[in-house]
Amino acid sequence: MPLRPPRRPHTVDLLVAAAGLTGGLLLYALGLSNAGPLGLPKRLALAALVLMAGAEVLRRGAPLTALAIGTAALALDMATGGLLASWVMYTDLVYAAVLYGPPAACRILPRACELVTVLGTLSAIAVLRRPAAVLIGVTLGVLTAAPAWTGVSVRRHRDAAETARLTAERTALLAELDRRQAVVAERSRMARELHDVIAGHLSAIALHSTAALSIGEPEASREALGVIRENSVQGLAEMKRLIGVLRQPGDEEPATRPTLDGLTGLLAQARAAAGDRRFRFRLHDERGPDPLPAPVELAAYRIVQESLTNVVKHAAPGTVRVVLCADEGALTVRVTSELTADGRAPRVPGAGAGLTGMRERVALLGGSLTAGPANGLWQVAAQLPLDPA
């Protein structure tokens, strides 16, 4: 395992060490230092000062190591009389060890400093047997316990601020993800609505314009142009309604939305769009008198609408049946038509978006949809729960 390179000292740590060293040298030069109780040379106080300043360089990168060096330097300083600058730097080392050290240091060091203060006070009173011995305990408390608990307070506030920042970032990320999902869902919904309301009219226009160009009979061409005009007007009206819905402020539902009561008109439009008298459209409505939920009714209407559009584009002439049946907590929508003969091209090209849109609508309501040959017919069958989640 490769060794990690040592961390570069922080600029603030270098400034603190330089300030402490300069202040200590100034105090020593002015003679503001005490004589040591052990009779050691006062010059050793300078060595303790240099050690303490060196420990300050490590206060952020290696706080526990710095505290250990500082404790040894403080012991040497007190044995030689003591410099106030060394004491001040030691309080900073205790504070830094709690603030920048591991979580265990934040829990243990304040208690250890309190224990040292209490034991030191009791020892001084037992040895000196004078009230002035209490001052030693006060000094120990100022040097150890006070900066330790200050570091605890600052660290708690720092951790709380970091937690709040991370929470805010996570909330913003989740909000952005929700916004993107909402945009994607809205784009899919708009695509389904646009396809459902316009595809049928455009298919009829394409079908009848092809007939008008290929048939040389004036009466047939006039009839085809009439159908083209009618579908163009209806398509523009549907487009205008859809644009109005998109421009509507808020989350309100559109005031006018298609319902299953309009299926008779939808079949009439399909009959006119087919332009072939051999198509026979039949509606079997067995829903019953109970009203349906609005999402279910809209989905059923769009499924029938898209199925009739596919009939106009792909089905062979014959009977087209639309069956609605509500029972057992679900609405059944079934549209059947004649299969196209083998090898016959569709009258109007399609992109396959209709079936995709129907499946998406049914999936949003928790239902099921099948589309394909059944009993010699082409069948689209959807089961829509009446209590969609």
C-alpha positions in Angstrom: 0.0 0.0 0.0 1.7 3.3 -1.1 2.4 5.9 1.6 0.2 9.0 1.4 2.2 12.2 1.0 2.1 14.5 4.0 -0.5 17.2 3.9 0.8 20.7 3.1 0.5 23.0 6.2 -2.4 25.4 6.0 -1.6 29.1 5.5 -3.5 30.0 8.7 -1.4 27.4 10.7 1.8 28.9 9.5 0.7 32.4 10.4 -0.4 31.2 13.9 3.0 29.5 14.4 4.9 32.6 13.2 2.8 34.9 15.5 3.3 32.7 18.5 7.0 32.3 17.9 7.5 36.1 17.4 5.5 36.9 20.5 7.4 34.4 22.6 10.7 35.7 21.5 9.6 39.3 22.2 8.5 38.3 25.7 11.8 36.5 26.4 13.8 39.5 25.1 11.9 41.8 27.5 12.6 39.5 30.4 8.9 38.6 30.9 9.4 35.0 32.0 9.5 33.3 35.3 12.3 31.4 37.0 11.7 27.6 36.9 11.0 25.7 40.1 13.7 23.1 39.2 16.5 25.6 38.6 16.8 24.7 34.9 18.3 27.3 32.6 15.8 29.8 31.3 17.2 29.2 27.8 15.2 25.9 27.7 12.1 28.0 27.5 13.1 29.0 24.0 13.4 25.4 23.1 9.9 24.8 24.4 8.7 27.8 22.5 10.1 26.5 19.2 8.6 23.1 19.8 5.2 24.7 20.5 5.4 26.8 17.3 6.3 23.7 15.3 3.3 21.9 16.8 1.1 24.8 15.6 2.1 24.1 12.0 0.5 20.6 12.4 -2.7 21.9 14.2 -4.9 21.2 11.2 -3.1 18.4 9.3 -2.2 16.2 12.3 -4.0 17.7 15.4 -3.4 14.8 17.8 0.3 14.7 17.0 0.5 18.4 17.4 -1.2 18.1 20.8 1.3 15.4 22.0 4.3 17.6 20.9 2.6 20.6 22.6 2.0 18.8 25.8 5.7 17.8 26.0 6.7 21.4 25.2 4.4 22.7 27.9 5.9 20.5 30.5 9.4 21.7 29.6 8.2 25.3 29.6 6.7 25.0 33.1 9.9 23.4 34.3 11.9 26.4 33.1 9.5 29.1 34.4 7.1 29.5 31.5 6.4 31.9 28.7 2.8 33.2 28.3 3.1 32.8 24.5 3.7 29.0 24.9 0.6 28.7 27.1 -1.6 30.6 24.7 -0.4 28.4 21.8 -1.1 25.3 23.9 -4.7 26.3 24.4 -5.0 26.6 20.6 -3.6 23.1 20.2 -6.2 21.7 22.5 -9.0 23.6 20.6 -7.6 22.4 17.2 -7.4 18.7 18.4 -11.1 18.8 19.3 -12.2 20.7 16.2 -10.1 19.0 13.5 -9.4 15.6 15.1 -11.4 12.4 14.7 -14.8 12.1 16.3 -13.3 10.0 19.2 -11.1 13.0 20.1 -14.1 15.3 20.3 -15.8 12.9 22.7 -12.8 12.0 24.9 -10.5 15.1 25.1 -13.0 17.4 26.9 -13.6 14.7 29.6 -9.8 14.1 29.9 -9.1 17.8 30.3 -11.7 18.0 33.0 -10.1 15.0 34.8 -6.6 16.6 34.5 -8.0 19.9 35.9 -9.7 18.2 38.9 -6.6 15.9 39.7 -4.2 18.8 39.3 -6.3 21.0 41.6 -6.5 18.3 44.3 -2.8 17.5 44.0 -1.8 21.2 44.4 -4.1 21.6 47.4 -2.7 18.4 49.0 1.0 19.5 48.4 0.8 23.3 49.1 -2.0 23.2 51.7 -2.8 26.8 50.9 -5.9 28.4 49.3 -3.6 29.8 46.6 -3.3 26.3 45.2 -6.8 26.7 43.7 -5.2 29.1 41.2 -3.3 26.1 39.8 -6.5 24.4 39.1 -7.9 27.5 37.5 -4.8 27.7 35.3 -5.2 24.1 34.3 -8.8 24.7 33.4 -8.0 27.7 31.3 -5.3 25.8 29.5 -7.2 22.5 28.8 -10.9 22.3 29.6 -12.0 25.7 28.4 -10.5 25.4 24.8 -11.6 21.8 24.6 -15.3 22.7 25.2 -15.0 25.6 22.9 -13.8 23.3 20.2 -16.8 21.0 20.9 -19.3 23.8 20.5 -17.7 25.1 17.2 -17.5 21.5 15.8 -21.2 20.9 16.5 -22.1 24.0 14.8 -19.9 23.2 11.8 -21.3 19.7 11.5 -24.8 21.0 11.7 -24.1 23.5 8.9 -22.5 20.7 6.8 -25.5 18.5 7.4 -27.9 21.3 6.4 -25.8 22.0 3.3 -25.9 18.3 2.2 -29.7 18.1 2.9 -30.2 21.2 0.8 -28.2 19.8 -2.0 -30.0 16.4 -1.8 -33.4 18.3 -1.8 -32.3 20.3 -4.8 -31.2 17.2 -6.7 -34.5 15.4 -5.9 -36.4 18.4 -7.0 -34.5 18.5 -10.3 -35.1 14.8 -10.9 -38.8 15.3 -10.2 -38.9 18.2 -12.6 -37.2 16.2 -15.3 -39.6 13.3 -14.8 -42.5 15.7 -14.9 -41.3 17.3 -18.1 -40.9 13.8 -19.7 -44.3 12.7 -18.6 -45.9 15.9 -19.8 -44.2 15.6 -23.2 -45.5 12.0 -23.5 -49.0 13.1 -22.6 -48.9 16.0 -25.1 -47.6 13.6 -27.8 -50.5 11.2 -27.1 -53.1 13.9 -27.1 -51.8 15.5 -30.3 -51.6 12.1 -32.1 -55.1 11.1 -31.0 -56.9 14.4 -31.9 -55.1 15.0 -35.2 -54.1 11.6 -36.7 -57.7 10.6 -37.6 -58.4 13.8 -39.4 -55.1 13.8 -41.3 -55.6 10.2 -42.3 -59.0 11.0 -43.7 -57.5 14.0 -45.6 -54.7 11.8 -47.0 -57.1 9.1 -48.0 -59.6 11.3 -49.8 -57.0 13.5 -51.4 -55.5 10.3 -52.9 -59.0 9.3 -54.1 -59.6 12.8 -55.6 -56.4 12.6 -57.5 -56.9 9.1 -58.8 -60.6 9.2 -59.7 -61.6 11.2 -62.7 -65.3 11.5 -61.8 -66.3 15.0 -60.9 -69.0 13.9 -58.4 -66.6 11.6 -56.5 -63.9 14.3 -56.4 -66.4 16.8 -55.1 -67.5 14.4 -52.4 -63.8 13.7 -51.5 -63.1 17.4 -51.3 -66.1 17.9 -49.0 -64.7 15.2 -46.7 -61.3 16.8 -46.8 -62.7 20.2 -45.9 -64.8 18.8 -43.0 -61.8 17.0 -41.5 -59.6 20.0 -42.0 -62.0 22.2 -40.1 -62.4 19.6 -37.4 -58.7 19.1 -37.1 -58.1 22.8 -36.8 -60.8 23.0 -34.1 -59.2 20.1 -32.2 -55.7 21.8 -32.5 -57.2 25.1 -31.2 -58.7 23.3 -28.2 -55.4 21.5 -27.5 -53.4 24.8 -27.7 -56.0 26.3 -25.3 -55.4 23.5 -22.9 -51.6 24.0 -23.0 -52.0 27.7 -22.5 -54.4 27.3 -19.6 -52.7 28.4 -16.3 -52.5 26.2 -13.3 -53.2 22.5 -13.0 -56.9 22.8 -13.8 -58.5 20.3 -16.1 -59.8 21.6 -19.5 -63.4 22.7 -19.4 -64.3 20.7 -22.6 -63.0 17.2 -22.9 -64.4 14.4 -25.0 -66.7 11.8 -23.4 -68.1 8.5 -24.4 -71.4 10.1 -25.1 -69.7 11.5 -28.3 -68.9 8.0 -29.7 -71.9 8.3 -32.1 -70.3 11.4 -33.7 -66.9 9.7 -33.7 -68.4 6.7 -35.6 -70.0 9.1 -38.1 -66.6 10.8 -38.7 -65.0 7.4 -39.2 -67.7 6.4 -41.7 -67.2 9.6 -43.7 -63.4 9.3 -43.5 -63.5 5.7 -44.8 -65.4 6.8 -48.0 -66.4 3.2 -48.7 -70.0 2.2 -48.3 -68.9 -1.4 -47.6 -67.7 -0.2 -44.1 -70.5 -0.7 -41.5 -69.9 0.8 -38.1 -71.8 -0.6 -35.1 -71.8 0.6 -31.5 -72.8 -1.6 -28.6 -72.9 0.5 -25.4 -73.5 -1.6 -22.3 -71.9 0.7 -19.7 -75.0 1.1 -17.6 -76.3 4.3 -15.9 -73.4 4.8 -13.4 -71.0 7.6 -14.3 -67.4 6.7 -15.1 -64.3 8.3 -13.6 -63.1 11.1 -15.9 -59.6 9.5 -16.6 -61.2 6.2 -17.5 -63.8 7.8 -19.8 -61.1 9.9 -21.5 -58.8 6.9 -22.0 -61.7 4.8 -23.4 -62.7 7.6 -25.8 -59.1 7.9 -27.1 -58.7 4.2 -27.5 -61.9 4.0 -29.6 -60.8 7.1 -31.6 -57.3 5.6 -32.4 -58.8 2.2 -33.2 -61.2 3.8 -35.7 -58.3 5.7 -37.2 -56.4 2.5 -37.7 -59.6 0.9 -39.2 -59.7 3.7 -41.8 -56.0 3.3 -42.6 -55.6 -0.5 -42.5 -58.8 -2.6 -42.2 -60.6 -4.3 -45.0 -64.2 -3.3 -45.8 -66.7 -5.0 -43.5 -68.4 -4.6 -40.1 -66.6 -2.6 -37.5 -67.9 -3.1 -34.0 -67.3 -1.0 -30.9 -68.3 -2.7 -27.6 -68.3 -1.0 -24.2 -69.1 -3.1 -21.1 -68.7 -2.1 -17.4 -68.7 -4.9 -14.9 -66.5 -6.4 -12.1 -64.9 -3.0 -11.4 -63.5 -2.5 -14.9 -64.6 -1.0 -18.2 -64.0 -3.2 -21.2 -63.4 -1.5 -24.5 -63.4 -3.8 -27.6 -63.1 -2.7 -31.3 -63.1 -5.4 -34.0 -62.6 -5.0 -37.7 -61.9 -7.2 -40.8 -58.4 -8.3 -41.4 -56.6 -6.9 -44.4 -56.0 -9.4 -47.2 -52.4 -10.7 -47.4 -50.1 -8.5 -49.3 -52.4 -5.5 -49.3 -50.7 -2.2 -48.5 -52.4 0.1 -46.0 -54.3 2.9 -47.6 -52.5 5.5 -45.5 -49.0 4.9 -44.0 -48.6 4.8 -40.3 -45.8 5.2 -37.8 -47.0 2.8 -35.1 -47.4 5.6 -32.6 -51.1 4.8 -32.1 -50.7 1.5 -30.4 -47.9 2.9 -28.3 -50.1 5.7 -27.1 -53.0 3.4 -26.3 -50.7 1.1 -24.2 -49.3 4.1 -22.3 -52.8 5.3 -21.5 -53.9 1.9 -20.3 -50.7 1.5 -18.2 -51.2 4.8 -16.5 -54.6 3.5 -15.3 -53.2 0.1 -14.2 -55.2 -1.7 -16.9 -54.3 -4.1 -19.8 -54.5 -3.9 -23.5 -54.2 -6.5 -26.3 -54.2 -5.8 -30.0 -53.9 -8.5 -32.8 -55.8 -11.1 -34.7 -58.6 -12.9 -32.9 -61.3 -15.2 -34.4 -60.5 -14.1 -37.9 -60.8 -10.4 -37.0 -58.5 -7.7 -35.9 -59.3 -6.8 -32.3 -58.2 -4.1 -29.9 -59.4 -5.0 -26.3 -58.7 -2.8 -23.2 -59.5 -3.4 -19.6 -59.7 -0.2 -17.6 -60.1 -0.3 -13.8 -62.9 1.9 -12.6 -60.9 2.9 -9.5 -57.5 3.8 -11.1 -54.7 4.4 -8.6 
